[in-house]
Amino acid sequence: MSDAGLLVPQVARGSDTSLAAYREAELRDWLALLKPRVMTLVVFSGLVGLIVAPGHLHPVLGFTAVLAIAVASGSAGAINMWYDRDIDALMRRTRNRPIPAGRIEPGAALGYGITLGIGAVIVMGLATNWVAAGLLAASIAFYVFVYTIWLKRRTPQNIVIGGAAGAFPPVIGWAAVTGSVDFLPALLFAIIFLWTPPHFWSLSLYARNDYQRAGVPMLPVIAGPRETRLQIWRYTLALVAMSLVPWALGRAGPVYGMAAAALGAGYLVYSWRVLRDRQDALGVSQTRDAPARAAFRYSLMYLALLLAALAVDHFVW
């Protein structure tokens, strides 16, 4: 890979060890642009959509479809980092990202993201069908243009509306198998859509100072921590109710139903603790066991286990 896109000090290259270390660090930076931690849940939700869809897709094509979803997610992440490089440089938790830290040139990151996105859509279309490819393209466009460029810096509802971008993967996975969209993937879309605000608002409660410094109008910055805690509680109630709908309507069996009820009860407990908490009101809580941090961590486990339960239910029921 060329060094042209990098703005890093050159290391001594007199040994194979130093060159290997340089290349390894370079590779880590390019991978970091893809937001791999975010990608993990995106890929898993896409895989579950593919698993529970009726019909059959050859394992090689199924793997290709999931890979295309992963690459598309990384593409959107890279373009997001390119656009947000100015505010990322102001926030403590993002200032060491490759672009604001000066290790990757912005133009190179943009080209990288666009190339990956176009490639992912084409591969999805050729490997499965163009309905899935169209949905994949729509998810990238929504995240980049609607959330990143339009909403994120303009309204505290950025996460509410922008959350639709992260709700696409199970619908895309389903469409990769069937070539269409049905009621169950629409329900999965709704569940992830409702999950996104309480998930990110929990993060924004303890990262409030960062968002305020960068001028990002997250809900705790604009409406205050008390209103944010209340909205987290309300959205969690709606999420738990929605998570039970697939079972109530007979689109999922008892394995999923019991898991949704148990996981939902746990989420309500965590959200109630956030609602009753007062240390986050000051925006200065740094303790690892603060309610907002605990709720954020639980929300990740909640969605992963809920989707896993749906996949298991599909095989045993």
N, C-alpha and C positions, 0 to 999 in steps of 0.2 A: 504494500500500500504506500502511496506517495506521502511524503511529509508536507506537501504543499498546503494541506488544509489545517495544519497544526501550528499553534503559536506557543510552543513549549521550548524551554531551553534545551539545546542539544547536549546529549550525554556523551561521555567519552565512549568511543566505539572500538577501542583497542582490543577488546576481548569478546568472545562469543557470549559470555555471561551478561555483560552490560548491554549488548545489542538485544539479547533475548528479553531482558528486563524492560528495555525501552519499548519493544514491540508489544510486550504483554500489557504495559500500561496504556499504550495507544489503543489496543484492542478493547480494553476495559472501558475506555472513554467512548468509543463508538457504540459499544453495547449499552452503556449508560444512557445514551441518547434515546434508546428504545423504551425506556422506563420499564425494565424487566419485572419489577415487583408488581406494577399495575398489570402488565401483560399476563402474568400468571393466572389471575382470576378471570380476565377476559378470555383467555384460551380455554380455561376449564368450563366456563359457561357456554362457550361455543361448542365444545366437545359434548356436553350434556344435551344440548339441543340436537346435535347430530345423533346421539345414542337413542333418544326417546322418539325420534321421528319414525313414522311407519315406512316400511320399505327396506331396501338393502343398498348399501354403497360398498364397493370393493374396498378392502382395508387400505390399499395403497392410495386410492382416491380420497378416502376418508382422512388419512394422514395428511395428504396434500391440502385438503380443505382446511383442516385445523392449522396447518403451517401458514396458509394464506391469511387466516384470521390473525395469527400471531404477528406476522410481518406487517399487516395493515395496522394493527394496534401500535407496533413500534414506529411505523411511519407517522402516524398521528402524533405520537409522543415526541418524535424528533422535530416535527414542524412546530409543535407547541413550544418546545424549548427554544427554538430559533426565534419565535415571535416574542416570547416572554423573557428573553435574555436580560432586558433592562430591569425588570422587577425581580427576577431571580437573583440578580447581583445585590439587591437590597435586603433580601430575606436570609436569615441565619441558616435555615434548614435547606436552602437551595443555592447559596452563593458559591458552593464548591462544585456545582455542576460543570460539565466540560466547557460550555460556551462562556458563561460569566467568569469562570476561572481562567479563561484565555488559552485553554488547551486545544480547542477546536474552533476554527474560523466559522462565523455565522453562515456565510454563503455555502460553505461545504456541507454544513449540517442541513441546510434547506434542500440542497440538491439531493443529499442522501435520503431525506424523508420523502421527497416527491418521487424519486426513482423507486424506492421500496413500495410506496403506495400504488403506483401504476402497475408495477410488476405483480403485486399481490392480487389486484383486481383481475388482471389478464389471466393469471394462473388459475384463479378460482373459476373464471368463466370457462376456460378450456378443460379444466379437470372435472367440473361438476355441471353447472348450468349458469346462464346469464342472469337469472333471477337472483341467485345467491351473490353473483358478482356485483349486480346493481345495488343490492342491499349493503354489501361490503363497501362499495364506493360511497354510498350515502352516509354510512357511519363515519368514514374518514372526513367527508365534507362537513358533516354536522359538528364533529369535534373541533375541526380547524376553524371553520367560518362562523358557525353559530355560537359555540361556546367560547373558544379561545379569542377570536377577533371581535365578535360582536358583544357578547354578554359579560365576559369575565371582568372587564374593567368598568362596566357601566351600571350594573344592577346587583343587588344582593340576592336576586332570584337566579343568579348565574348557575348555581348548582342544581336548582330545581328543574329548570328548562334544559340546561346542558347535560343533565343526567341521562337524557335519552340516548346520548352517544354511547354510553357504556351498557345500555340495555339491548343493543342490537345483536350481540354475538349469538345468543341461543336461537334467535330468529334466523340468523344467517346459517347456523348449523343445520337447523330444520330444513331450510330451503335448499341447502346443498344436497340433501337426500331426496326431497320431494319435488323440488322445483316450484313450490308454492308456500303460502303462509296460512296457518290454521289457528284455531282458537287457543290451543295449549301454548304455542310459542308466544302468542299475544299476551297470555297470562304471565308468562315468564318475563316478558318485556315489562309489564306493569309492576311485577314484584321488584325487579332490579331498579326500575325508575323510582319507586317509592323508597327503596333502600338507600339510594345515593344521598339524599339530603341529610338524614340523621348521621350517616357515616361521615360525610365531609364536614358537617357542622360540629361534630365532636372534635375532629381535628382542628377546626378553626377556633374553637374555644381556647385551647391551650397554645395555639399559634397566633393568637389575636394580634399581639404586638408586631409580629412579622408582617401580617397583612396590612396593618395600619401604617407601618413604615413604608411599605411599597405602594400604598394608595389603592389597594384592591378592596372593593366594597363588599367584603364578606359580611354575612349577617351579624356576627358579634360586633363588627366595627360600626355598622350603620344603625342597627336596632338595639345593640347592647347584649351582654351575656344572658340576662334574665329572659328576654324574648327568644333568644336562640335556644335556651334550655327548654322553653315551652314548646317551640316548634319541633325540637327533637322528639319530645314526648308525643306530640300529636302525629307526627309522621310515623313514629314507631307503632302506634296504635293502628294506623291505616295499613302499614306494612304487614303486621301480624295478621290482621283480618284478611288482607289480600292473599297472603301465603296459604291460607286454608281453603281458598276458592277452588284450586284444582282438585283437591280431595272432595269438597262438598258437591262439586258438579260431576263427580265420577271420572274426571280426567286423570286422576292418580289414585293409587290404592292406599291401604292402611299403613304401610311402611312409611310412605311420604307423610300421610296425615299425622301420625304420631310424632314423627320427627319435626314437622312444622309446628305442632302444638308445643312440644318441649323446648325447641329452640326459640320460638316466639316468646314463651314465658320467661326464658332467660334474658332475652333482649329487653323485655318490659322491665325486668328488675334493674338491669344496667341503666336504662333510660330514666327510670324513676330516681335512681341515685344521682344522675346528672341533674334532673329537675330539682331535687332537694339540695343540691350542693351550693355552697356559697363562696368557696375559695376561688372558683373560676370567675366570679363576678368581677374580681380585680384584674383578671387577665395576666396574673403573675404566677400562677401555680406551676411549679416545676417538678413536683413529686411524681414518681413513676406510677404510683397507685391512685392518682387523682381520678375521680369518676369519669371525666371526659376522656382521658387516655384509656381507661379500662373499657369504656363503651366503644371507643374506636377500634381497639384490638378485638373485642368480642364481635363487632359487626363484620369483620373480615372472616372470622371463623363461622359466624352465623350463615353468611351467604354460601360459603364453600360447602358446609355440611348440608344445608338445605338442598342445594343442587345435587350433591352426592346422593342424598336420600331419594331424590327423584329418579336418578339413574339406577340405584339399587332396586327401587320399587318397580321400575320397568322390567327388570330381569326376573323378579321373584313373584310378581303379582299378575 
